[in-house]
Amino acid sequence: MRVLYLLNISNPDRLSADSGWIFADLLAPALADAGAEVTVAAPAPAGDARCGFRPTKVPGTKYRARFSTDVDELVALIQAEQPDVIVANQIEEAPAVRTALLEAGSNALLAGYCHYLPFSFADGGQLLLDPSLDDAGLGRPVLLAFAAGLAACDRVMVHSSTAASWVSAAAARMTVELGDRLRVVPAPRDERLVRDPATVPSGPETGAIGVYNHRLYAHYGTEQFLDLARDLVASRAIRLRVMDLFGKRRAERTGLDDSPEKMRDQLAAMPHVQVVSDRGDRVRYKKLLAGARFGIAPFRPGCPWSMSVIDCQGMGLPVISPRLGWLAEHVDPELCFTTQAEAVALAERLATDDEFHAVHAKRAHASTADFAPAVVAARYLEAVS
């Protein structure tokens, strides 16, 4: 099977902060191991030496990634690669890909991966536009482009059961019939970030570290995390390590949303909070996670999946989480909270109760077993066959 993987990279200057690139970099070699011929078309190569690479332009902004697809470029790619399957990781690109397939005379199967959902649902079932994609009123055009992408695909792949439910509900509201085209295929874990919790020493005598390794965008609920952080560090049992995943961002990105920089500065000014950077180095990132006692999930309502949560769990770090979206589906119910007081109590127990921590470290690690790249690759190929 020849697979052409179309990958949008929004952070070419910091690939370690781009979950789409990490996903492709882990998945492509696993697909090759399973016998597929993989070519990645992207602004930066992903995979290993067995994987082909076709350079494409950097889209510049998240809106250009959705609305400026070059059909001529796609036609040339398809004619050169002659794929059996095309994967559009930016599902809004799917109508343009379908057009290019028509013009190239190709009957390749088109699979769209819903890597990012431009919507979420309120408790009452109301569909809400994602605020990060609603600058200048662009949220509804993005939502309609997402629906058009669903309609153009032969297969629609999502990360989780929660995401499948949300995508199905959104499609139905926009009169897109998914039929039997929807598949749940989770993202792979990074095997470099897997550690047997049995090898981890017991907690420190003073100040266990809770790690927050998520993007600091406002729409990730970072303001709610700021409130929680104030209560957590008031406890003598807990210190916080906050990851600055982006570093210095390009002006095109900060011009659309400078909340990560503002949130980072507020957190850095708090006592007992350490803001650190992995500097794009996965070895350093692993060491920063390894020094923590537990992780904290983001307060993101429309979260269909979180690579950072999986990173912590693979390292044997229990993760406390608000009861939201996929987080409530995946994180152990005993570690989910509704109120800030519950969150603080859970964090303090993980910090001080070695037996409770050991049980949940083991469960956290085990919860990522089905995300091993070989397992995910098999599900991927099954989905597109």
N, C-alpha and C positions, 0 to 999 in steps of 0.2 A: 504494500500500500504506500503510495506517494502522498505525503501530507505537506501542504503549504500552509504555514502558520503565520498569519498576519498580526503583528504585534505593535500596538501603539505604546510608546514609551514617553511618559510625561516628565520623567526626571532623568534625562540622559547624563546629566552632570553628577548624579548621585544614584547609581543603579541599585545600590543596596536598600534604597528607600522606595523603590518602585516594585510593588508587589506583583504586577503583571509580568515584569521582566524576570523576577525571581521564579515565579511560577513556570514560565517558559524555559528558563535555564535548568530547572530541575526536571521538568517533564520531557523535554526534547530527548535527552540521552536515554531516559527510561523507555520512550517510544522506540528509539533505535534498538535498544536491547531486545524489545519485543518483536523486532523484524521490520519496523516501518522505516521508510526513507523520508527524512524530515528536512525541510528547508524553512528557515525562519527569515521572514521579511520584516525588518525593523531598523530603527536608527542605530542600533548597536547589536552585535552578535550575541546569541544565547545558545546554550547547549555545549557540546564538545566537538572534537575534530570530525566526527562522523556526520555532523549536521551541517547542511548547506546554509549559506547566509546571503541574503540579498539586501543591500543597504537601501533604506528609504529616508525620506525627509523627516526632520523633527517637526511635529505639528505646531510647536510654539505655545499654544494654550489648549486647555481642555475643550474649548468650543471648536477650535480649528480641527481637533482630532475627530470631532463628530460631524462637521459640516464642510470640510475641504478635501474630501477624498479625490484623488487623481485617477479617473477611470482609465485614461491612456496608460498610466503606469501599471494599473492592475491588469489590463489586457496584455501588456508586454510580459508581465510576470507569469501570467497563466500560460501564455504561449511558450515561454521559455521552460517552465517547470513541468507542464503537462500533468498536474496533480490529479489524484483520485479523490482527494478530500481537501477542502479549503476550510481553515478555522479562522473566523473573524473574532479576535479577542475584544475588539471595539464593536459591539453588536450594531450600533447605529450605522456602521459602514456596510452592513449586509446588502441593502438595496443597490449600492454602487457595485459591490462584488457580483451580485446577480446580473447586473447590466453588463459587466465585463465578461462574465461567463458566456452570456448570450452572444456578445460581439466576437469573442474568441472561439466560438463554436465548441465549447467544452461542456461536458455533462457531469463534471465533478460535483460531488455532494458538498453542499454548503452548510457548515455548522457554525452557529454563533454561540460564543461563551458570554454569559451575562456577568462579566467580571465586576461591574459596578451598577447598582440599581439607582436610577435618578428619581426615586420615589420611596415612600414608606407608607405605612398604614397606622392611623390612630386607633385607639382602643375601640372606638365605635365603628370602625371599618372605613373611615374617611381616608381617601387617597391624598397624601401630602407630597408636594414637590420637594425635592432635595434642595435645601437652600444654597448648597455649594454650586449648583448648576442653574441658578435663577438670577444671575446678574442681568440687569436691564430687561427683565421679563423673559429671559430665554428658557426658563424652566419648562414651560409648556411645549415650545418647539422641540426641546430635547426629549421630552416625554413622548411626543408624537413620532420623533425619529426613532426612538427605542421601539415603539410599537411597529413601525414600518420595518425595522430590523427583524423583529420576531416573525412578521408575515413573510419575509423574504427567505427565511432559513428552512432547510430540510430537517435540521436538528437544532434544538435549543438546549443548551447545557447550563446548569446552575450549580452553585456550590453545595446546597443543603436543602433539606425538606422545607425549612422556613422560606428560603428563597423560591423554591418551586411553588409554594402556596401563594406568595406575594406576586410572582410573575404571572401565574395562572389567573389570579384575581384582576390584576391590571390589564392583562390581555382581554379578558372577558368584557371589561368595562369599555374597551376601545374596539370591540367587535372583531378581535383577532382570534381565530379558531386555532388553538395549538394542537388539538387532536392527540395523536400518540407521538408527537415530535419532541416532547420535553423529557430530558434525562437529568438525573442528579449525579454529578461527578465532582467530588471535592477536589480541592487543590492539594498538591503534594506537600508533605513536611520536608524540611531541610535536614537530611541525615547528618550533616555536620553539627546540628543543634539537637542531638539526641544523647541523653545521659541517663544511665540507670540510677534511679533515686536511692537504691540500696548503697551506692558508693558515696553518697553525700553525707558529710559529717553533720552532727546535731547542731542546733541553733547557737548563735553567739551568746556570750554572757550579757552583753549590753547592746541594745539597738539593732534588732533584726531589720533587714532591708526589704522594703516592698518596692517592686519595680513597675514603672509605667512606661511601656515601650511602644506607644502609639503615636500617630501623627497628631500634632497639637492644634489642628484646625478647630475653630469654634463649633462647626457642625458635628464634630466627633464628641461633643459634650464636654469639652475641656474645662469650661467654666464650672460645671458640676464637679469635675475632678478637683479643681482648685478648692472648692468648698470642703470636699472630703479631705483633701491634703491637710488643710488647716487643723481639722480634728484629729487626723492620724498622727501628725507630728507632735500634737499636744500630749500624746502618750509617750511615756519614757521607754516603751518597749519597741518603738518603730521609728525608723528613718526611711526616707524615700529617695529613690534613684529614678530620675526622669530622663528618658532618652531624647536627645535632640537629633532626630533622624535626618533632617533636611540640611542643616548647616546653613551656609549662605546661599539663598535661592536667587534665581534670575529675576530681573526686574519685571519681565512679562508675567511671572507667577505672583510676585508680591503685589503687583499692581492690581490684580484681581482679588487677592485675599491675603492680607498681612497679619491675620489672626495668629498664625504659628509663632511669629516673632514676638507679638505682644504677650501671648500666653507664656512663652519661654521666659521672658524677662520677669513676669510676675512670679513664676515658680522659682526662678533663681534667687529672688529677693527674700524667699521664705526661709526661716531657720530650719535646720535639719533636712533640707531638700538639696540634693546634689543633681545638677543638670549636667549630663555628660554626652559626649558624642562618640560613636563608634568609628568616625572618620571614614566610613565606607568599607571598613575592614571586618569581615565576618569572624575572624579569629578574635579580634578585640570585642566584637559584639557578644560572642559566646562567653568570654571572660566576665563581661559586665553582667550578663544574666546569671552566670554561675555563682557570682558573689551575693545573689539575692536569696531571700527566704520564700517569697511568694510574689505573684503577679497581680495586677489590677486591670480588669477589662475596661474598655472605653464606655462612656455613657452615650452611645450612638444608637438612636432609635431604629434607623434603617440598616442595621448591620446584618448582612447575609452570611458573613464569614469573617474571620480575623486571622491573618497570618501571624500577627504578633502574639495572639493568645496561644496559637499552636506552637510557636517558638518556645514560649514559657513552659507549656505542658510537656513538650518533648524533652525539655531539660529537667523534668521532674519538679517543676515549680507549680504548686496549687495556685489557681487563679480565682480571686473573688470577683463577682460580677453582678451588675444590676440585672433584674429580670426583664430583659429586652431581646426581642427578635431571636436570631440564631444563638445568641449567648445563652438564653434560657433553655434552648434546645440542647446545647452541647455541654455547658459547664455543669458539674455535679450540683444537683439541687441543694445540697447542704451548704454550698458555697455561694449561692445566689442570695441577693438581698433586695429589699424593697425600700428601706429607709437608711438614712445615713448612720443612725445609731447601730443598726444591724451590721452595716459594713465595717464600722470601727470594731465591734465586738468580734466579728469573724477574723479581721486582721490581727487583733490582739491575741486571739486564741492560736492562730497559725504561728504567731511570733513566739509564743511562750509554751505551748503544749506540744511537746515532741511527739507524743503518740498520735494525736490528732493530725499533726503535720505529716507524719510518716504515712498514715493511711491515705491521705489525700494526695500526697506526692506520688504514691504508687498508682492511684486511680488516674491522676492527670497524665502520667506517662503512658498508661495503657490506653487512654482515650485517643491517642494519636496513631495507634498501630495501623489502622485502616487507611492512613494517609501516607504510608510508605510509597515512594515514587513508583515502584514496580506494580503495586496494587492499583494505584491510581491510573497508571498507563494502561493496564488491562481493562479497566472500566472505561477509559477514554476510547480505546479502539473498539470495544463492544458497542459504545454509544454511536459511533460513526460508521459501523459496518452495516 
